[in-house]
Amino acid sequence: MIEISKKLLRIVGQTNARYKMFEDGDKIALGLSGGKDSMVLAHTLKHFNSVSPLKWEFECVSISYGIGENFTLVTKNLEAHGIKHRVLDTKIFEVGREKIRQNSTFCSFCSRMRRGHLYTYALENGFNKLAIAHHFDDAAESFFMNFMYNGALRTLAPKYTAQNGLVIIRPLILARERQIRDCAIKNQIPLMNEEDSCPAKTYGGKEPVARASTKELLAKFEDENPKFFKSLMASFENIHLDTFL
């Protein structure tokens, strides 16, 4: 088992206690891209599964977009630690190349298709939950992107039930990205190469700039106010609805 910091384990443990992420009888599918977030989440779930008094199981599920991704190192790492890993072959890249206009972004289309394949696999194989490796930095970026570009105040829910009945959980939602990155580096966890596993980069279309610029903006806020993210997290639980129009 890899070495996960006590702080990160405490954060996930508190998230689990508050939102009941892992419950007795659960069969959880973890959407695994092979990046640092999902790989660290896989090992974190392994830890909690091994110490939990409840009986639940999980399996990592990766989507192959049809661009020749090589999951060998990722699979070997997971299986060496007793973690099940399944790769689903799809034609997402081929379909997207036919449907998406040149110079437009591939990301939103890819995200919808990937989620659809994960939903289908989970429902067809008896899973009742789908784990996603979003962290608090993702939630902050989502909030500001909705605020600045979509005219909405919304972010990523720690846990919710999709229309198809699957319960979506985000066990890392209260963790910071740097904590996850440090864990991956410290344990030398093998990761998928984004250049070889990202359909958008292979497609050569227009890369999305909104998220990158939002990430830069939030980094600037934190530089100016080191407690910015802590204050933002508190504000997500301190909403005064009566002050809005």
Buried (B, 14 or more C-beta within 10 A) or exposed (E): EBEBEEEBBEBBBEBBEEBEBBBEEBBBBBBBBBBBBBBBBBBBBBBBBEEBEEEBEBBBBBBBBBBEBEBEBBBEBBEEEEBBBBBEEBEBBEBBBEEBEEEEBBBEBBEEBBBEBBBEBBBEEEBBBBBBBBBBBBBBBBBBBBBEEEEEEEBBBBBEEEEEEBBBBBBBBBBBBEBBBBBBEEBEBBBBEEEEBBBBBBBEBBBEEBBEEBBEEBEEBBEEEEEBBEEBBEEEEEEEEEEEE
